[in-house]
């Protein structure tokens, strides 16, 4: 069953954010994942939402997603992520 990571993002430092994004791309390679969508908020049609960017990454299953998230390579990026942006990360299965 495919699993999806969804990140809702507000960037605080664009330069650091770009470094983080590059690091994430590298960290994803061994996990055969795919970035399905990365974009900026255009409008809110219902409700409220505090973040202005989103990313959706597809993994083959939740175990693979969790293995990537817990990997040394990704864990090393967390301090950079936290300095670069405010982010909420959620996971979903289809």
N, C-alpha and C positions, 0 to 999 in steps of 0.2 A: 504494500500500500504506500503510495507516494506521500511524502511529508514535505511541508512547506514552512520555511522560516519567513516571518514578516517583521520587518523593522520599521517603526515609525520614528522619524528623526527630526530634530531641530539642531542644525549645525551652529556651533559657537565659534569655531575657528576653521575657515575654509581650507587653509594650507594643511593643517593637521588632519582634517577630514580626508583630504585627497591621499595623504600618506596612509591613513587607515584603510581606505578603500583598496588601494594597491596591495596592502598586506593581506586583506581578506581575500582578494582574487588569488593570490599565491597560495594561501592556506586552503582554499577550496579544491585545488587541482587534484590531490590524491583521493578526493571523496566523490568524484564524478558527479558533481552537482552542476546546476545550471541557474544563472541569474535570469529569471523570467521577466522581471520588470524593475526598473529604477526610475523614479520620477519625482516631480515637484507638484504640490497641491495646486489645483486651479480654483476649485470652489468646494464648498460644503453644501450639499443638497438637503441634508437632514441632520439634526443633532449638533454636537460640537466635537471639535477635534483640535488638539493643541499643537500638533506637529505639522510641518510643511513639506516633508519629504517621506518617501516610502521605498522600500526594497522588498522584493519577493524572490526567494531562492528555493529551488526545488531539489529535494534529495530523494533517493530511491525508497527510503524508509526512515522511520524515526530513530532507529539504532544508528544509522549512518549519520543523520543530522546531529544526534547527541555526541557521537564520536568526534565529529568535526568540532563542535562547540567546546568539548573538553580537551581537544588536542593541545599540545604544548604550543604549537605555532599560533593558534587562535588565542589561547589564554594570554600569551605574551603581548597581544594587541590590545587587550582590555584597558590598560592605563591610557594608551593613546586614544582609544575610543571615548573614554570618559572625559578626557580633556578636550576632545574635538567636538563633542556633541552630547545632547541629551537624547536618549534613545530608549524606546520600549521595544523589546524583542519578544515575539510570541511565536508559537508553533501550531500547525494545523495538519490534519490528515485528510486525505480525500477518499 
